[in-house]
Amino acid sequence: MDYQATGDEWAQVRVAAAVPEPGALVLVLVGLACVVGFSCRGRINGLLVRNSGKASGRWLLLGVGMLQAGSAAADVFVVPLAAPPTAGDTRPFIDLKAKDTAGKDITIKTLIDGGSTSSELKVTAAVGTQLGVSGGTPGTERGINGVSPTTTGASIPAGAGIGFSSAPVTPGGQAASSPPLPTTASVGTLPPGRQATLGSGYLEANFDSSGRLDGYYFFVAKGQGATGGVATANAIASFLAFSGPVATNPDGRPKGTKSEEVTPFRHPVPQGEEAIDGGFRLGVDIRSAFSTQSSIPFILKSGFSNTIISSQLASLLGLNPGTLPTAQVETNFGTMEVGMAQLQLDLFSDPSFPSFTVPVGIALNSADNPFDDNVLGSDVLGQLAYWDIDQTNPSAPMFSAAASLTPIPEPGTATLISIPMLLCLLAGSWAHHNRAGRASRSTCALRRWTASLPASKR
């Protein structure tokens, strides 16, 4: 599979789960052909048993069957993460391409804001003007750190051609279908440096699964199922990141991946407002120097620069925000002033999965966290070598993560060649053994027959 043909951007590929690469299959079939050849030659010489032709046919059918097993089409989109607006930002940004109203190419720096319930592409007013976005319904977005006016359901002209920053290709270099990028938008205010946001509501509506591996973000199109699509996305992303595959579990996720069911939710808001914070909650164990709290629900929110906790949880952990050092946290609508405390978080109950010790924020102004939410931000998510959210089963979405990746070398040419060579040697030995055995049996039979004759007829 020529992963480089993706242009380091995305690919539509054939899934061959649990099936060797085509080159390996060819070499294995060469070996099987040797077995068939020896079998047929032996039968012609009369040295093999009579059913050897049928046995040879079964070997050949097995080889052909290997070419078919596990093959299925899957659309996966693997996109390199773009440089963040500020150095050191661990949030996942990607570049979208588009055309302005004059047909000129433009790039839109877009944040993947998991934890935002918006099902549209949210753009700044300036980008909306460039794209020729029109219509929509004025309203208000309410989320952590504020309320923001917005216009939802605005139409993006087809001529804007919003897509990933490189044209899609297949490994064979042929044109592939484009992913379902937005046709509607919300137009509102975003913090400086961010031109657009794609929320988890949009990802849920259009993809079976999405996630991050090293420096790449991937999307598995609807209808593909998470297992095959995720395996393919991981294969491409790991090849682009490491020039080779990584060790995987049977489901195609990296070795050491742990999974936990998450709870979908969204906040109730007043009439005419849209809750921008929502998505999925994960039960997290959290520890301070004074207390441990288990299975605390945290919003998975890649759009936050830091993890924050509610005032209630801070109290349970024995923390007083007013006595803590202060810092600024990037949120949906801007920065939030917080008190910072060093805390330990466990995402999974499995003790083999590492803990994360990070400075966690507590809002100093209750209006900045009106729902008193706990949020797992990119300070933790960005440290994970791999994570994805699988919503193939909407009633039981899953969060999966791996703390590290184990690149493995591709099988060497010598290894691949040794397989058919070994088969050829075994086939040759088998044929030689049968010839020798048949000859020996024939000689013994002749001697017994000769011995049974009367002396006068010998």
Secondary structure, DSSP 8 states (H G I E B T S, - for coil): --GGGGTTT-EEEEEETTS--HHHHHHHHHHHHHHHHHHHHHHHTT-S-TTHHHHHHHHHHHHHHHHHTTEEEEEEEEEE----SSTT--S-EEEEEEE-TTS-EEEEEEEEETTB---SEEEEHHHHHHHT-B--EEEEEEETTEEEEEEEEEE--GGG--EESS--B-TTS-B-------SEEEEE---TT--EEEEHHHHHHHEEEEEEETTEEEEEETTS-HHHHHHHHHHHHHHHHHSS-B-B-TTSSBTT-EEEE-EEEE----TTEEE-BEEEEEEEEEE-SS-EEEEEEEEE-TT-SS-EE-HHHHHHTT--GGGS-EEEEE-SSSEEEEEEEEEEEESSS-TTS--EEEEEEEESSGGGSTT---EE-HHHHTT-SEEEEE-SSTTS-EEEEES---B-----HHHHHHHHHHHHHHHHHHHHHHHHHHHHHHHHHHHHHHHHS-GGG-
